[in-house]
């Protein structure tokens, strides 16, 4: 029994998904990928309730209900509608709540954001849908619902609205079961895909409207097929179809004759063109042969030029080598010439020094010679003076002795 029940649920789920796919094509754009994650802004844009609304008439300044959604946002009016419906916390709901508490005296402004580009969580998806889908009586036992619900991470959360609990009590017909299957944990913070958001959008009261629309389309289709069949039968009985096709056949036969004549003319023209092409081909072959010969000649000339270029490069390298050698030799010769000039200057200096020394020696020799002559004269004079004195002493001694 349990397997049969699961099989029935599977069939119902497949049937529901087939209906959902038809509705998803009407809600989403053509280029939307169902497996991608859905943002809050996209959910507001795809909400069928607001897609059928006409553009609002703007009177006076535009009041934004969220600090992070400007009028320049392409989904501005769809997001504004969520705030006006009261399913999300906005400046409008905060203003109403504050005014009620303070008897009309509004406290300082608070920054309220929707985060339109953030991914829509499972909890927000179900909560927003349930707030629009279900209406609760004034006296409602929330604690009893919490005890009846079998979703583990919902019963312990005190922030869950009673509308979500009412949806969970619907079991197989609930929006939660149709969207996420038979689950025991909702994982409230987990983001939803675009396909899951579309399933939620077409669930509940929207499912009845979609089913009615599908039935209407099926009825229109059957009526159109019936009318087409009646028109076809009527045309067959009157013979209009046969006469029409006979006329079309005659037109096609006449057209075939005309086309056949045109084909013969075209074939003759093609034969002439073929002869002209053959003649052109012969000329082309001749020109190709000439071009081949020229190409070979150019190749030979290129090889000779390359050989000459290689020879010139080799000679240029030799010339550069010889030039470097000559420059080196010239540098060495310049160095040697400088050394010779320096040695010559040193030799000239030494020669001048020798000449000076020689003149000095000559002068000294002359001075020595003059001194020698003077000394010689002094010696001679001394000798002469010494001899004269001795003679006088001898003569005086002789006289004394006598």
JOTA-V677517 format. One record per residue. N is the residue number from 1. RES is the residue in one letter. SS is DSSP state (A for helix, B for strand, O for the rest). NEAR is the number of other ideal C-beta (glycine too) atoms within 10 Angstrom. Layout:
# JOTA-V677517
n=N res=RES ss=SS near=NEAR
n=N res=RES ss=SS near=NEAR
This chain:
# JOTA-V677517
n=1 res=X ss=O near=5
n=2 res=X ss=A near=6
n=3 res=X ss=A near=7
n=4 res=X ss=A near=8
n=5 res=X ss=A near=10
n=6 res=X ss=A near=11
n=7 res=X ss=A near=10
n=8 res=X ss=A near=11
n=9 res=X ss=A near=14
n=10 res=X ss=A near=10
n=11 res=X ss=A near=10
n=12 res=X ss=A near=13
n=13 res=X ss=A near=16
n=14 res=X ss=A near=10
n=15 res=X ss=A near=10
n=16 res=X ss=A near=15
n=17 res=X ss=A near=13
n=18 res=X ss=A near=9
n=19 res=X ss=A near=15
n=20 res=X ss=A near=23
n=21 res=X ss=A near=14
n=22 res=X ss=A near=13
n=23 res=X ss=A near=22
n=24 res=X ss=A near=20
n=25 res=X ss=A near=12
n=26 res=X ss=A near=13
n=27 res=X ss=A near=20
n=28 res=X ss=O near=20
n=29 res=X ss=O near=9
n=30 res=X ss=O near=5
n=31 res=X ss=O near=5
n=32 res=X ss=O near=16
n=33 res=X ss=O near=9
n=34 res=X ss=O near=15
n=35 res=X ss=O near=7
n=36 res=X ss=O near=12
n=37 res=X ss=B near=15
n=38 res=X ss=O near=23
n=39 res=X ss=B near=19
n=40 res=X ss=A near=24
n=41 res=X ss=A near=21
n=42 res=X ss=A near=22
n=43 res=X ss=A near=25
n=44 res=X ss=A near=24
n=45 res=X ss=A near=19
n=46 res=X ss=A near=23
n=47 res=X ss=O near=22
n=48 res=X ss=A near=14
n=49 res=X ss=A near=13
n=50 res=X ss=A near=18
n=51 res=X ss=A near=12
n=52 res=X ss=O near=7
n=53 res=X ss=O near=11
n=54 res=X ss=O near=5
n=55 res=X ss=O near=6
n=56 res=X ss=O near=11
n=57 res=X ss=O near=5
n=58 res=X ss=O near=9
n=59 res=X ss=O near=6
n=60 res=X ss=O near=5
n=61 res=X ss=O near=6
n=62 res=X ss=O near=12
n=63 res=X ss=O near=10
n=64 res=X ss=O near=18
n=65 res=X ss=O near=22
n=66 res=X ss=O near=23
n=67 res=X ss=O near=14
n=68 res=X ss=O near=14
n=69 res=X ss=O near=22
n=70 res=X ss=O near=10
n=71 res=X ss=O near=11
n=72 res=X ss=O near=6
n=73 res=X ss=O near=17
n=74 res=X ss=O near=8
n=75 res=X ss=O near=19
n=76 res=X ss=A near=19
n=77 res=X ss=A near=18
n=78 res=X ss=A near=21
n=79 res=X ss=A near=25
n=80 res=X ss=A near=23
n=81 res=X ss=A near=18
n=82 res=X ss=A near=21
n=83 res=X ss=A near=21
n=84 res=X ss=A near=15
n=85 res=X ss=A near=15
n=86 res=X ss=O near=13
n=87 res=X ss=O near=19
n=88 res=X ss=O near=20
n=89 res=X ss=O near=15
n=90 res=X ss=O near=24
n=91 res=X ss=A near=17
n=92 res=X ss=A near=17
n=93 res=X ss=A near=16
n=94 res=X ss=A near=16
n=95 res=X ss=A near=16
n=96 res=X ss=A near=12
n=97 res=X ss=A near=11
n=98 res=X ss=A near=16
n=99 res=X ss=A near=13
n=100 res=X ss=A near=9
n=101 res=X ss=A near=11
n=102 res=X ss=O near=10
n=103 res=X ss=O near=6
n=104 res=X ss=O near=8
n=105 res=X ss=O near=8
n=106 res=X ss=O near=11
n=107 res=X ss=O near=10
n=108 res=X ss=O near=5
n=109 res=X ss=O near=11
n=110 res=X ss=O near=10
n=111 res=X ss=O near=8
n=112 res=X ss=O near=19
n=113 res=X ss=O near=12
n=114 res=X ss=O near=20
n=115 res=X ss=O near=13
n=116 res=X ss=O near=20
n=117 res=X ss=O near=11
n=118 res=X ss=O near=14
n=119 res=X ss=B near=17
n=120 res=X ss=O near=24
n=121 res=X ss=B near=17
n=122 res=X ss=A near=20
n=123 res=X ss=A near=21
n=124 res=X ss=A near=19
n=125 res=X ss=A near=25
n=126 res=X ss=A near=27
n=127 res=X ss=A near=19
n=128 res=X ss=A near=23
n=129 res=X ss=A near=25
n=130 res=X ss=A near=24
n=131 res=X ss=A near=17
n=132 res=X ss=A near=17
n=133 res=X ss=A near=17
n=134 res=X ss=O near=18
n=135 res=X ss=O near=8
n=136 res=X ss=O near=12
n=137 res=X ss=O near=5
n=138 res=X ss=O near=4
n=139 res=X ss=O near=5
n=140 res=X ss=O near=11
n=141 res=X ss=O near=9
n=142 res=X ss=A near=14
n=143 res=X ss=A near=8
n=144 res=X ss=A near=11
n=145 res=X ss=A near=17
n=146 res=X ss=A near=18
n=147 res=X ss=A near=10
n=148 res=X ss=A near=11
n=149 res=X ss=O near=18
n=150 res=X ss=O near=13
n=151 res=X ss=O near=19
n=152 res=X ss=A near=11
n=153 res=X ss=A near=14
n=154 res=X ss=A near=19
n=155 res=X ss=A near=16
n=156 res=X ss=O near=9
n=157 res=X ss=O near=13
n=158 res=X ss=O near=7
n=159 res=X ss=O near=7
n=160 res=X ss=O near=24
n=161 res=X ss=O near=18
n=162 res=X ss=A near=16
n=163 res=X ss=A near=20
n=164 res=X ss=A near=27
n=165 res=X ss=A near=23
n=166 res=X ss=A near=19
n=167 res=X ss=A near=24
n=168 res=X ss=A near=24
n=169 res=X ss=A near=14
n=170 res=X ss=O near=14
n=171 res=X ss=A near=11
n=172 res=X ss=A near=12
n=173 res=X ss=A near=13
n=174 res=X ss=O near=19
n=175 res=X ss=A near=24
n=176 res=X ss=A near=25
n=177 res=X ss=A near=18
n=178 res=X ss=A near=22
n=179 res=X ss=A near=21
n=180 res=X ss=A near=20
n=181 res=X ss=O near=9
n=182 res=X ss=O near=12
n=183 res=X ss=O near=14
n=184 res=X ss=O near=8
n=185 res=X ss=O near=11
n=186 res=X ss=O near=21
n=187 res=X ss=O near=12
n=188 res=X ss=O near=19
n=189 res=X ss=O near=11
n=190 res=X ss=O near=13
n=191 res=X ss=B near=17
n=192 res=X ss=O near=23
n=193 res=X ss=B near=16
n=194 res=X ss=A near=22
n=195 res=X ss=A near=20
n=196 res=X ss=A near=19
n=197 res=X ss=A near=27
n=198 res=X ss=A near=25
n=199 res=X ss=A near=24
n=200 res=X ss=A near=27
n=201 res=X ss=A near=24
n=202 res=X ss=O near=25
n=203 res=X ss=O near=23
n=204 res=X ss=O near=20
n=205 res=X ss=A near=11
n=206 res=X ss=A near=19
n=207 res=X ss=A near=18
n=208 res=X ss=A near=9
n=209 res=X ss=A near=13
n=210 res=X ss=A near=20
n=211 res=X ss=A near=13
n=212 res=X ss=A near=10
n=213 res=X ss=A near=13
n=214 res=X ss=A near=13
n=215 res=X ss=A near=10
n=216 res=X ss=A near=10
n=217 res=X ss=A near=11
n=218 res=X ss=A near=10
n=219 res=X ss=A near=10
n=220 res=X ss=A near=10
n=221 res=X ss=A near=10
n=222 res=X ss=A near=10
n=223 res=X ss=A near=10
n=224 res=X ss=A near=10
n=225 res=X ss=A near=10
n=226 res=X ss=A near=10
n=227 res=X ss=A near=10
n=228 res=X ss=A near=10
n=229 res=X ss=A near=10
n=230 res=X ss=A near=10
n=231 res=X ss=A near=10
n=232 res=X ss=A near=11
n=233 res=X ss=A near=10
n=234 res=X ss=A near=11
n=235 res=X ss=A near=14
n=236 res=X ss=A near=11
n=237 res=X ss=A near=9
n=238 res=X ss=A near=10
n=239 res=X ss=O near=10
n=240 res=X ss=A near=11
n=241 res=X ss=A near=13
n=242 res=X ss=A near=11
n=243 res=X ss=A near=11
n=244 res=X ss=A near=11
n=245 res=X ss=A near=11
n=246 res=X ss=A near=11
n=247 res=X ss=A near=10
n=248 res=X ss=A near=10
n=249 res=X ss=A near=10
n=250 res=X ss=A near=10
n=251 res=X ss=A near=10
n=252 res=X ss=A near=11
n=253 res=X ss=A near=10
n=254 res=X ss=A near=10
n=255 res=X ss=A near=10
n=256 res=X ss=A near=11
n=257 res=X ss=A near=9
n=258 res=X ss=A near=10
n=259 res=X ss=A near=12
n=260 res=X ss=A near=10
n=261 res=X ss=A near=10
n=262 res=X ss=A near=10
n=263 res=X ss=A near=11
n=264 res=X ss=A near=10
n=265 res=X ss=A near=10
n=266 res=X ss=A near=11
n=267 res=X ss=A near=10
n=268 res=X ss=A near=10
n=269 res=X ss=A near=10
n=270 res=X ss=A near=11
n=271 res=X ss=A near=10
n=272 res=X ss=A near=10
n=273 res=X ss=A near=11
n=274 res=X ss=A near=10
n=275 res=X ss=A near=10
n=276 res=X ss=A near=10
n=277 res=X ss=A near=12
n=278 res=X ss=A near=10
n=279 res=X ss=A near=10
n=280 res=X ss=A near=11
n=281 res=X ss=A near=11
n=282 res=X ss=A near=10
n=283 res=X ss=A near=10
n=284 res=X ss=A near=11
n=285 res=X ss=A near=10
n=286 res=X ss=A near=10
n=287 res=X ss=A near=10
n=288 res=X ss=A near=11
n=289 res=X ss=A near=10
n=290 res=X ss=A near=10
n=291 res=X ss=A near=11
n=292 res=X ss=A near=10
n=293 res=X ss=A near=10
n=294 res=X ss=A near=10
n=295 res=X ss=A near=10
n=296 res=X ss=A near=10
n=297 res=X ss=A near=10
n=298 res=X ss=A near=12
n=299 res=X ss=A near=10
n=300 res=X ss=A near=10
n=301 res=X ss=A near=10
n=302 res=X ss=A near=11
n=303 res=X ss=A near=10
n=304 res=X ss=A near=10
n=305 res=X ss=A near=11
n=306 res=X ss=A near=10
n=307 res=X ss=A near=10
n=308 res=X ss=A near=10
n=309 res=X ss=A near=11
n=310 res=X ss=A near=10
n=311 res=X ss=A near=10
n=312 res=X ss=A near=11
n=313 res=X ss=A near=10
n=314 res=X ss=A near=10
n=315 res=X ss=A near=10
n=316 res=X ss=A near=10
n=317 res=X ss=A near=10
n=318 res=X ss=A near=10
n=319 res=X ss=A near=11
n=320 res=X ss=A near=10
n=321 res=X ss=A near=10
n=322 res=X ss=A near=10
n=323 res=X ss=A near=10
n=324 res=X ss=A near=10
n=325 res=X ss=A near=10
n=326 res=X ss=A near=10
n=327 res=X ss=A near=10
n=328 res=X ss=A near=10
n=329 res=X ss=A near=10
n=330 res=X ss=A near=10
n=331 res=X ss=A near=10
n=332 res=X ss=A near=10
n=333 res=X ss=A near=10
n=334 res=X ss=A near=10
n=335 res=X ss=A near=10
n=336 res=X ss=A near=10
n=337 res=X ss=A near=10
n=338 res=X ss=A near=10
n=339 res=X ss=A near=10
n=340 res=X ss=A near=11
n=341 res=X ss=A near=10
n=342 res=X ss=A near=10
n=343 res=X ss=A near=10
n=344 res=X ss=A near=10
n=345 res=X ss=A near=10
n=346 res=X ss=A near=10
n=347 res=X ss=A near=11
n=348 res=X ss=A near=10
n=349 res=X ss=A near=10
n=350 res=X ss=A near=10
n=351 res=X ss=A near=10
n=352 res=X ss=A near=10
n=353 res=X ss=A near=10
n=354 res=X ss=A near=11
n=355 res=X ss=A near=10
n=356 res=X ss=A near=10
n=357 res=X ss=A near=10
n=358 res=X ss=A near=10
n=359 res=X ss=A near=10
n=360 res=X ss=A near=10
n=361 res=X ss=A near=12
n=362 res=X ss=A near=10
n=363 res=X ss=A near=10
n=364 res=X ss=A near=10
n=365 res=X ss=A near=11
n=366 res=X ss=A near=10
n=367 res=X ss=A near=10
n=368 res=X ss=A near=12
n=369 res=X ss=A near=10
n=370 res=X ss=A near=10
n=371 res=X ss=A near=10
n=372 res=X ss=A near=11
n=373 res=X ss=A near=10
n=374 res=X ss=A near=10
n=375 res=X ss=A near=12
n=376 res=X ss=A near=10
n=377 res=X ss=A near=10
n=378 res=X ss=A near=10
n=379 res=X ss=A near=10
n=380 res=X ss=A near=10
n=381 res=X ss=A near=10
n=382 res=X ss=A near=11
n=383 res=X ss=A near=10
n=384 res=X ss=A near=10
n=385 res=X ss=A near=10
n=386 res=X ss=A near=9
n=387 res=X ss=A near=10
n=388 res=X ss=A near=10
n=389 res=X ss=A near=10
n=390 res=X ss=A near=10
n=391 res=X ss=A near=9
n=392 res=X ss=A near=10
n=393 res=X ss=A near=10
n=394 res=X ss=A near=10
n=395 res=X ss=A near=10
n=396 res=X ss=A near=10
n=397 res=X ss=A near=10
n=398 res=X ss=A near=9
n=399 res=X ss=A near=8
n=400 res=X ss=A near=7
n=401 res=X ss=A near=6
n=402 res=X ss=O near=5
